[in-house]
Amino acid sequence: MQKLLTFIFALGILSCGRTLERPENLQAGMIPVNTKTMESEFYNFKLKDLDGKEVDFEQFKGKKILVVNVASKCGYTPQYAALQELHENFGDKIQILAFPANNFGGQEPGSNEEIKEFCSTNYGVTFPVFEKISVKGFDKHPLYRWLSDEKLNGWNNQEPTWNFCKYYINEKGELEKFFPSSVAPLDEDILALVGA
């Protein structure tokens, strides 16, 4: 029993640093899980951007989407530049949605106004950045509940492990992949999904 528990714990640690994919995209021979997706659920969300304007996710139907939890004082913060480059070069192929969160190391302490100023001044961000939310814990926003609960999204239980984790949603509104913070926005795996 002790060996089994150790093995399960080790598996959990290993999965935190790896890209996760929908089970049907994995190699043959792996154990499948319930792949039922709730694609309509993603398009039901309505969140406010940094200006307080409500954004209806219905407008993203038929688009590839990269959902990213961001922070202004993180070692990964320079990824804002790569996200902007991805947006400028492939904005017709993929929509970036950024969600500031203060869940990791208190690295997003600013107000929505301060976050907007930071993004604009330092990185010239023109993709949608939303009001600050919680992406994990007891007050986790419903969007991130959907992203990290297999009962809601069909297969994935991985919540963000740090700032700048990325969730890829396909054109049908299905969660397809999770990328940890270490996977850069211009990584070849992300560019392949974009079709670059």
N, C-alpha and C positions, 0 to 999 in steps of 0.2 A: 504493500500500500504506500509506504514511504517513497519507493522508487517511482511509482506511478504519479504521485503528487509532485515530485521533483521534476519529472518529465513534462507534466502539464504546465508547471510554472515556467520552465525553460522555454517551452513553445510560446507561451504568452509574451515573454521578453523578446524573443526573436521576431515575433510578428510586429512589434512596435516600430522597428526600424525598416520595415519592408513595405514595398508597394503591395496593396491588396487589390485583388480583382474579383469581379463577379465570378461565382463558381463555375458557370458554364464556359468561361474563358480560360479556365485552368487546364492543365495537362490531363489527358485521359488517365484513369486509374485513381484519381483523387476522389475522396468521398464527397458527393454532392450534398448541398443543403437546400432548403426551400428557396427557389429562385423566383417566387412570385414577387412581382414588383408593384408598387403603388405609384405608378408614374403620374397619375392625376394629382397626387398629393403635393408634389413639388410646385406645380403651377397654381396651387391654392394659396400660397404664401403671399402676403402683402407686408412689406417692411418699409420703414422710413429711411431716406438717405440722410446725409450729413446736414442738408438744408431743411430737414423735417418734412420733405415731400414724400408722399406714399408712392411706392413702386410696386405695381402689380406684376407678379411673376408670370402671369398669363402671357405677357408680351414676349417672353423668352421661348415660347413654344417653337419647336423646330430648330432650335439653336443648340450648339455644343456650349457647355458652361463649365467654368472653373471657379469653384467656391473656395475662398481663401480666408482664413482668420489671420488678421494682421495686427502689428504693434509697432509703435514709433521708437521704442528704446531697446530693441532686441538685436542680437548679433545677426539675425536674418533680415533685419529691416532693409538692407540694400536690395533685397529681392523686389522691393517696390519698383526699382529701375527696370528690372527684367520683366516684371508684370506689365509695366507701361510699354516696353518694347514689344512684348507679345501682343498687346492691345493695338499698338500702332501698325504693326506688320500683318497681323492676322485677325484684326477685329471683325472682319467680314466672315470669319470662319468660327471664331470662339468668343464667347462673352465672359469677361472676368467680373466677378462679384466679390467685393472685399468687405470683410466684417471685422472692424476693430474690436478687440477683446482684451480685458485686463486679467485674464485667468492665469497667466504664467509669469511669475516673478514680478508682478506689478509693473510690467513693461509697457502698458498703455494707460497711464494715469490721467491723460488729458481729457478735456471736454470735447464734445463733438466739434465745436468751433476751432479749438486748438488742433485737433486731428486734421480738419480740413485745411487749415493754414499750413501745417507741417507737410501734408501730402503735396499740396500745390507748390509751395516754396522750394522744397527739397527735391521733389521727383517729378513735378509737372504732371501729376496724375489726372487723367481724363476719363478713366473707366469708373463705373459706379462704386462708391464707398458709402457704406450704410452707417447708421447710428451704432454706437458702441453697444454690444450685447455680451452675454455670457455664453461661452461655447462648451462648457462642461460644468459638472457639479449640480447641486440641488436646484439652482436657478437657471439651468441651461435653457436657452431659447428653443422654442418648438422647431425651428428650422434645423438646429443642430441635434435635436432629439431625433428628427427624421433621418438625418445623415448618419447617425450612429446607433440606430436601433433596427436590427434585422426584421423585427415584427412590422416595422413601418416602411423600410426601404427594400426589403426582400432578401438581404444577404449580409449586410455589414454591421458589425458592432463596434468598430474602431472609432473612438472619438479622438479629437486632436490630442497629440502628445506634447505639442509646444506651439508657439506662434508659427505661422506660415505653412501649416498643413494644407493640403489641397484635395478637394473632392471633385472628381470629373463626372458631370452629368451628360448623358448623350442626348441626341436630338428628340428622343421620345420621352424625356424627363426621367429616365432611369439612372440611378446611381450606378456607375460602372467601375470606377477605380478610386482608391485612396492613395495619396502620395504624402510621405512624411516631409517635415520641414527641409530635410537635407536634399530633397529633389528640387532643383532649381526650376523656375518657370520656363526656361528655354532648354530644359533637358530633352534629349532626343526622344524619350518615351512620351513626353507631353506633345512635342512637335509632331510625332507620328500620329497621335490622336487628332491633332488639328488638321493633318493632311498637308503639312509643310514639306 
